[in-house]
Amino acid sequence: MLFTNLVQANLKTRVLGQQIEYYTRLESTNSEAWEIIDEGAQSGALVVTDNQFSGKGRANRKWSASPDKSLTFSLLLFPDLDPNLSGWFPIISGLSVQKALLNFDTDVRLKWPNDLILDGKKVGGILCESKVKGNKLKQVVIGIGLNVNETMDDFDGSLQSTATSLHMSTDKFYQRERVLAEILNALEPLFDGLPGNIETIQSHWEAACGHLNETVQFHHGNEIVNGIFKSLGEAGSALLEIDGQENRFYSGEIS
């Protein structure tokens, strides 16, 4: 069981996590976050569960999570920003996890746009969803899944060669409440920094990127291209050098 009072005891935030909606079992924290808007949820509200049994991944994939061992949570934000900033939310979310885990002597690498990599394997992922009204980005839900205390036996056989957990990497067990609080502590100043501190956010993300200036295989729609990942571009896009030419991609993923 995850104890919300321990989460809040470790928070240093003004807004994020001040309202926590905890569920022992939930289909999807992202779906629940959208539902509580109609119930008067405030910006910064946190939805967290010990057992997410039908989590969302990118491109309609499912995110598998081990009950009582992983972190699965979503944050609801009312940013009232330019819609072009929506692409920065996966960037700051990944960066917040990377910065938080440095407090536990663990250096996660970031993979554009929203994967968390440890020892060359996936340890977590991010799914950001947003709604625009008029010319403003009004609502954003940031969903984060992080493998924390899993052992190899907790992963489906199809994932054992590509997935890991903090415990598997370090042979330590972690207090999930503190890990969650540190992520929120790292995320709030990054969120508050939009749009003024984008250059700093970009430089910090690139410093934590695991494939900067490396040749990557990039999946864009039905097309697969090979190029050198050069940097982040405007709106959190990926800048790839392909055949000597710079190309900007706002969507897609790196295999």
C-alpha positions as CSV (number, residue, x, y, z in Angstrom):
1,M,0.0,0.0,0.0
2,L,1.2,3.5,-0.8
3,F,0.7,6.1,2.0
4,T,-0.3,9.5,0.8
5,N,0.7,11.1,4.1
6,L,4.3,10.0,3.5
7,V,4.2,11.5,0.0
8,Q,3.0,14.9,1.3
9,A,5.5,14.8,4.2
10,N,8.3,14.8,1.7
11,L,6.8,17.4,-0.6
12,K,8.4,20.9,-1.1
13,T,5.8,22.0,-3.6
14,R,3.3,24.8,-3.6
15,V,0.8,23.2,-6.0
16,L,1.8,19.7,-7.2
17,G,0.5,16.9,-5.0
18,Q,-1.3,19.2,-2.5
19,Q,-4.5,17.3,-3.6
20,I,-4.0,13.5,-3.8
21,E,-6.7,11.1,-5.1
22,Y,-5.5,7.6,-4.1
23,Y,-6.9,4.3,-5.3
24,T,-5.9,0.8,-4.4
25,R,-6.9,-0.4,-7.9
26,L,-7.5,1.6,-11.0
27,E,-7.8,1.0,-14.7
28,S,-5.8,4.1,-15.7
29,T,-4.6,7.1,-13.7
30,N,-4.8,9.3,-16.8
31,S,-8.4,8.4,-17.5
32,E,-9.3,9.0,-13.8
33,A,-7.5,12.4,-13.9
34,W,-9.7,13.6,-16.8
35,E,-12.8,12.4,-14.9
36,I,-12.0,14.3,-11.7
37,I,-11.9,17.6,-13.6
38,D,-15.7,17.6,-13.5
39,E,-15.6,16.9,-9.7
40,G,-13.7,20.2,-9.1
41,A,-10.2,19.0,-9.0
42,Q,-7.6,21.7,-8.7
43,S,-4.4,22.2,-10.8
44,G,-1.7,20.0,-9.4
45,A,-4.0,17.3,-8.3
46,L,-2.3,13.9,-8.2
47,V,-4.0,10.6,-9.1
48,V,-2.1,7.5,-7.9
49,T,-2.8,3.9,-7.6
50,D,-1.1,0.7,-6.2
51,N,-2.6,-1.4,-9.0
52,Q,-3.1,0.0,-12.4
53,F,-4.4,-2.9,-14.5
54,S,-5.0,-1.2,-17.9
55,G,-2.6,1.7,-18.1
56,K,-2.1,3.7,-21.3
57,G,1.0,3.9,-23.3
58,R,1.8,5.8,-26.4
59,A,0.2,4.8,-29.8
60,N,-2.6,2.9,-28.0
61,R,-0.1,0.6,-26.3
62,K,-0.6,-0.7,-22.8
63,W,1.6,0.1,-19.8
64,S,2.2,-2.9,-17.6
65,A,2.7,-2.3,-13.9
66,S,3.4,-4.6,-10.9
67,P,0.9,-4.0,-8.0
68,D,2.6,-2.6,-4.9
69,K,6.0,-2.4,-6.6
70,S,5.8,0.3,-9.2
71,L,4.7,3.9,-9.3
72,T,1.8,4.7,-11.6
73,F,0.4,8.2,-11.3
74,S,-1.0,11.2,-13.2
75,L,-0.9,14.9,-12.6
76,L,-3.6,17.3,-13.7
77,L,-2.4,20.8,-14.7
78,F,-4.3,23.9,-15.9
79,P,-1.4,25.7,-17.5
80,D,-3.3,28.4,-19.6
81,L,-0.3,28.6,-22.0
82,D,0.3,28.8,-25.8
83,P,-0.7,25.4,-27.3
84,N,2.7,25.2,-29.0
85,L,4.2,24.5,-25.6
86,S,2.4,21.2,-25.3
87,G,5.4,19.4,-26.7
88,W,7.5,20.5,-23.7
89,F,5.5,18.6,-21.2
90,P,6.9,15.1,-22.0
91,I,10.4,16.8,-21.9
92,I,10.0,18.4,-18.5
93,S,8.3,15.2,-17.1
94,G,11.2,13.0,-18.1
95,L,13.7,15.6,-16.8
96,S,11.9,15.7,-13.5
97,V,12.3,11.9,-13.0
98,Q,15.9,12.1,-14.0
99,K,16.6,14.9,-11.6
100,A,14.6,13.2,-8.8
101,L,16.5,9.9,-9.1
102,L,19.8,11.6,-8.7
103,N,18.8,12.0,-5.1
104,F,18.9,8.2,-4.9
105,D,22.3,7.9,-6.7
106,T,20.7,6.7,-9.8
107,D,21.3,8.3,-13.2
108,V,18.5,7.6,-15.6
109,R,19.0,8.5,-19.3
110,L,16.3,10.1,-21.3
111,K,15.1,8.9,-24.7
112,W,13.0,11.2,-26.9
113,P,10.2,12.0,-26.4
114,N,9.2,10.2,-23.2
115,D,11.1,7.0,-22.3
116,L,13.3,6.5,-19.2
117,I,16.3,4.3,-19.7
118,L,18.4,2.6,-17.1
119,D,21.3,0.2,-17.9
120,G,20.1,0.3,-21.5
121,K,16.6,-0.9,-20.6
122,K,13.3,0.8,-20.2
123,V,12.6,1.7,-16.5
124,G,9.7,4.1,-17.1
125,G,7.5,5.9,-19.5
126,I,5.5,9.1,-19.8
127,L,2.1,9.8,-21.5
128,C,1.0,13.4,-21.8
129,E,-2.5,14.3,-22.9
130,S,-3.9,17.8,-23.4
131,K,-6.9,19.8,-24.3
132,V,-6.9,23.2,-26.0
133,K,-9.7,25.7,-25.7
134,G,-9.7,28.8,-27.9
135,N,-6.0,29.6,-28.3
136,K,-4.9,28.4,-25.0
137,L,-3.6,25.1,-23.6
138,K,-6.1,24.7,-20.8
139,Q,-5.7,21.2,-19.4
140,V,-2.7,18.8,-19.3
141,V,-2.6,15.3,-17.8
142,I,0.9,13.9,-17.2
143,G,1.0,10.2,-16.7
144,I,4.2,8.6,-15.4
145,G,4.9,4.9,-14.9
146,L,8.1,3.9,-13.2
147,N,9.4,0.4,-12.3
148,V,10.7,0.7,-8.8
149,N,10.9,-2.5,-6.7
150,E,10.2,-5.2,-9.3
151,T,12.3,-8.3,-9.7
152,M,12.8,-10.1,-13.0
153,D,10.0,-12.5,-12.2
154,D,7.5,-9.6,-12.1
155,F,8.0,-8.9,-15.8
156,D,6.2,-10.8,-18.6
157,G,8.6,-13.0,-20.5
158,S,8.3,-10.7,-23.6
159,L,9.6,-7.8,-21.5
160,Q,12.5,-9.4,-19.6
161,S,15.1,-8.5,-22.1
162,T,14.1,-4.9,-22.5
163,A,12.7,-3.8,-19.1
164,T,14.3,-3.1,-15.7
165,S,13.5,-1.6,-12.4
166,L,15.4,0.6,-9.9
167,H,15.7,-2.4,-7.6
168,M,17.1,-4.6,-10.4
169,S,19.7,-2.0,-11.2
170,T,20.9,-1.2,-7.7
171,D,19.9,-4.2,-5.6
172,K,18.1,-1.8,-3.2
173,F,14.5,-1.4,-2.3
174,Y,12.9,2.1,-2.4
175,Q,10.3,3.9,-0.5
176,R,7.9,4.7,-3.3
177,E,6.3,7.6,-1.5
178,R,9.7,9.4,-1.3
179,V,10.5,8.7,-4.9
180,L,7.1,10.1,-5.9
181,A,7.5,13.2,-3.8
182,E,11.0,13.9,-5.2
183,I,9.6,13.7,-8.8
184,L,6.9,16.3,-7.9
185,N,9.5,18.5,-6.2
186,A,11.7,18.4,-9.4
187,L,8.7,18.9,-11.7
188,E,7.1,22.0,-10.2
189,P,10.0,24.5,-10.9
190,L,10.3,23.0,-14.5
191,F,6.6,23.6,-15.0
192,D,6.8,27.1,-13.5
193,G,9.7,27.8,-15.9
194,L,7.5,27.5,-19.0
195,P,7.9,29.4,-21.2
196,G,10.7,31.6,-19.8
197,N,13.3,29.0,-19.1
198,I,13.1,26.8,-22.2
199,E,16.8,27.2,-23.1
200,T,17.8,25.9,-19.6
201,I,15.3,23.1,-19.8
202,Q,16.6,22.1,-23.2
203,S,20.2,22.1,-22.1
204,H,19.5,20.0,-19.0
205,W,17.4,17.5,-21.0
206,E,20.1,17.2,-23.7
207,A,22.7,16.6,-20.9
208,A,20.6,13.7,-19.7
209,C,19.8,12.4,-23.2
210,G,21.2,8.9,-23.9
211,H,21.4,9.3,-27.7
212,L,22.6,12.9,-28.3
213,N,24.8,13.1,-31.4
214,E,24.2,9.4,-32.0
215,T,22.7,7.7,-35.1
216,V,19.2,6.5,-34.3
217,Q,16.4,4.7,-36.1
218,F,13.4,7.0,-36.1
219,H,9.8,5.8,-36.6
220,H,7.6,8.6,-38.0
221,G,4.2,7.4,-39.0
222,N,4.7,4.5,-41.4
223,E,8.2,5.7,-42.3
224,I,11.5,4.6,-40.7
225,V,14.5,6.9,-41.1
226,N,18.1,6.8,-39.9
227,G,19.7,10.0,-38.7
228,I,21.9,11.6,-36.1
229,F,19.9,13.1,-33.2
230,K,21.3,16.6,-32.9
231,S,19.2,18.4,-30.3
232,L,15.7,19.4,-29.2
233,G,14.0,21.9,-31.4
234,E,11.1,24.3,-31.0
235,A,8.1,22.9,-29.2
236,G,10.2,20.0,-27.8
237,S,10.6,18.6,-31.3
238,A,13.5,16.3,-32.4
239,L,16.2,17.6,-34.7
240,L,17.7,14.9,-36.8
241,E,20.5,15.2,-39.3
242,I,19.6,13.0,-42.3
243,D,21.9,12.8,-45.3
244,G,23.5,16.1,-44.2
245,Q,20.2,17.9,-43.9
246,E,18.5,19.0,-40.6
247,N,15.0,17.6,-40.2
248,R,12.5,18.5,-37.4
249,F,10.0,16.0,-36.1
250,Y,7.2,16.8,-33.8
251,S,6.0,13.3,-33.4
252,G,7.4,9.8,-33.7
253,E,9.7,7.6,-31.6
254,I,13.2,6.2,-31.5
255,S,13.5,2.4,-31.6
